[in-house]
Amino acid sequence: MKVGAFFSNLSASVKSVAKMALLSRRCGGWPAVPEGSKLIVMGNGPSLAAVIEEQMDTLTAYPTLAVNFAANAPVFQSLAPRYYVLADPLFFNGGHHDNVRQMWQNLAAVSWPMTLFVPAKYRGKVPPVSPSVDVCFYNFVGLEGFSRFRKRVYSARLGMPRPRNVLIPAIMIGIWLGFDEIYVAGADHSWTKTLEVEDDNTVVSVQPHFYRDSSSEHSRVRSLYKSIRLHELMYSFYVAFKSYFDVEDFARGRGVRIYNSTKGSFIDAFERRPLPSAQHDD
């Protein structure tokens, strides 16, 4: 290892130790999964609409994991995901946003067994959910440093690769749960296609989803991006795509295979493979 890389990793490791001391918490009580199981992680990208239309039998044949505002989609009840992951602070700020209130109402109406994963720092801030929903906590803490150090703290569930996007904790949770194969659908990540810079230098990034966003959500996103500069946004893209390689490296070390089943996805860290057949071959 080159001297510069060594000191960079040393610095990152020391910072990560401090972050763990301040932010990471014990998070027990997680469910177990059968050996050799497959999980389908459903991102909210627009390509998921075609998957739902053409491969609903597959999505209902295997455990699925949904994220963010998926509960507000009309097809949510039909999908009946076994797992659900939230990460954004927006979901725990008191529910003053229409979409957030609607999401919690829909989670309160869930009638099938589901586990909801929430960042540990929001323990005590989770609104009432359905009796069918178990709430588990995880450490939404980005950790970096030496490879051996990272793998050890990731295995201990003390943190994860920098979680720029909710898909990063979603896949890490799939690994931690014990799934052998994780398929990722609806992870377009084609963010650069949506970038615009207006005449007043406002950066606009409209990220479409498989469901229709409300006008209030469009307004919220536009307001959020008002103070963000293009170089900052491009750097956040870099962080996300780099983190997927760290996720892949961690998964391989545990014998877990991650497959990107999203047509046209910009994620280049995972092997490409279609979703499994609806007929289980386990």
N, C-alpha and C positions, 0 to 999 in steps of 0.2 A: 504493500500500500504506500502510495506517495505521501510525503510529509504533509503537504497541504490537505489532502483528503483525510489523513489521520487526525489532524487538529480540528478539521471541520466536523468529523464524526464525534470526536471527543467533546467539543462544544455542544453539539446537538444532544448528545447523551446526557451531559450534565443538566442542560435545560429541561430535558424530558424527565429526569429524576425529580427536579423541582416541581414540574407540572403535576407529576403523579402524587407528590406529597401534598400539594394544594388541592387538587381536583379529583383524583381517582378515589373511588369508594368500593367497598365490598358489594358485590352484586350476585347474590345466590338465588336459589329457588327456580333455576331455569328448567324447562321441560327436557326430557330425553327423547331421542328419535331412534327408530329401528336401524340396526346396522345395514349398510348398503343402500340407504334411502337416497332418493333424488328430490331436490327442491327447485322450484321455478321462482325466481325473483322477478317480479313485474315492475319495471320502471314505468314512469308516466309519459314516456315519449309517444309521439303520434303513431309510430309503427305498431304500438300495442293494439290499436283499433282493428287492424287486419288480423292479428293473431287471435283476438277475441272472436271475430267473425268466422275465421276459417279453422281454428283449432281449439274451440271451446271444450271439446271432449278431452283434450290433453290437459288443459288448465284445470279441469275438475277431476282428473284422474290422479294428479299428484298434489302434494302439499305446495301451496303457493304463498308468496310473501308480497304484500302490497305496501306502498309508501305514501307519505304526504296526504294529498287531498283525494286519494283513490276512493275513499268512502263516500265522496260526493258524486261519484259517477253513477248514472242510472243502472249500470250493469253490476254494481258492487254486490248486491244480494245474490246474484246468480254466480258470481265468481267465488264468493264465500271464502276468502283467503284464510289460511290457517295461522298466518303470522302477519303482523303489521308493525311497521317501524316509523317512528317520528323522530325528527332531529332539530328542526328549525325552532328558535325561541318564539316565533310567532304563535305557535300552538299553545303556549303556556303563559301568555301575557294577559290573561283575564278574559280572553274570548271576545274582544271588542270588534273583531272583523267578522263580517257576515259568513264568509266561507269557513272560518274557524268554528263558529257556533254551529253551523250546519254539520260540519264533520263530527264534532263531539256528539251531536244529537243522533247522527247515524251510527256512531260507535256504541251509543247507549241502546240502540235498537237491534244490535247483533244477536242472532238467535242460534248460532253455531259455535262450537268451541274455537276460541281464538286467543292467541297470546299477543299482547300489545307491548312493544319494547319502547321504553322512554329513557332519555338520558338521565343518569343518576342525579344530576344537579337539579332536576325538576321534581324530585321526590317530594310529595306533599302538595304539588301544584297540578295534579292530574284531576280533571273534572270526573264526576261519576260516570262509569261505563256500565255496560250490560253485565249481569251476573255470569253470562257465558264467556266473558273476557277476563283473562288473567293478565295482570300488569307485571311486567318484569323490567328491571333497570339495567342499563349498560353504561360504560364509561365512554362518553363522547369526547375523548381527549386525544388529540393528535400527538403521536410520539415518534421521534426520529433518533438516529444515532447509529452506532455500530450494528452490523447485521445480527450478530449473536444476541446482543442486548435487545434489539427490537423484537426478535422472535420470542425471546423469553417473556418480555412484558406483554406482548400480544397474546401469547398462550395463557397468561395469567388473567386475561381480560381486563387489564389495567388501562388499556388504550388501544389505538389503532393507527394505521397510516393516516396522514392529515385528511380529515373528513370534509373536503370541499363540497362534496355532493352526498345526498342521502343514500345513494346507491353503495357508497363505500361502507358505512355501518351495516347496511342491509346484507351485503355479501359476507362481511366479517361475522355477523350474527349467524348466518347460515353455516359458516365454518365452525364457530363455537358450539352450535347446537349439535354438531356431529354428522352432518350430511356428507356423503361421499362424493356426490356430484351436484353441482349447482349450475343451473341454466339461467341465463339472463336474457329476458325479453323486454322490449320497450325501452331499451337504453340507447336511443339514437345519438345523443350527445353531439349533434351537428350544430353546436352553438354558433360557430363562426359564420354559418349561412344566414343567421338571423341578425347579425350585427349591422348597425347603421350609425352614422354620426351626422346629426342634423346641422343646419346652418349656424345655430347658436352654440355648437360644439357639445351638445347633449348626446351622450352615448345611449343608444337604444338597443336593447337585446330582448326581442320577443321570443320566448321559448314555448312553442306549442306543446299541448298535451293530447293524450288520446281522448280526453273528455273536453267539453267546451268550457273555457274559463269565463267567469262572469265579468261584467264591466268593472266592478269594484276591484277585482283581482288585477285586471289590466292597469287600473289606476294606481294600485299599490305598488306593482312592479315598476311602473314608470317613475313613480316618486322615489323608489328605492335606488334606481339607477341615476337619478339626477346629479348626485354628487360624485359618481364614480367615473374615473378617467379611463380611457381605452387601455393604457398600459397596465393599469391595475386589474382590469377585467381579463386581459390576455394572460396575466400572471396567474390569476385564479384558475384559468383553464389549464395552464401548465401544472399547477399543483394537483388538480383532479386527475389528469391523465397519468402523471408520475405516480400518484398514490395507487392507481390500479396495478402498476407493476409491482409495488410493494405487497399488495394484497395477493397477487398471483404467486409471488415468491414465498410468502407465508403459507399459502394453501398447498403448494407443491411439497413443502417441507413436512406437511401433515398428511400427505397422501390424498389430498382433496383435489378434484378436478373441477375447474370453472370453465364453462363453455358460453361463449357469446352467441346467442341465437337471434340477435337483432339484425335484420337486413339493413345494410347501409350504415351500420353503427361506426362512429369515429373512434371507438375504444379499440386500441391495438394491442392490449396486454393479454387478452385471453384467446385461446383457441376457438375458432369458429365451428359451430356444429348446430344443426337444427334441433328443435325441441324433441324430446323422446316421443315415441309412439304412445298413444293412449292405452295400449295394451301393455301392462307391466311385464317386464322381463326379469325382474329382480328374483 
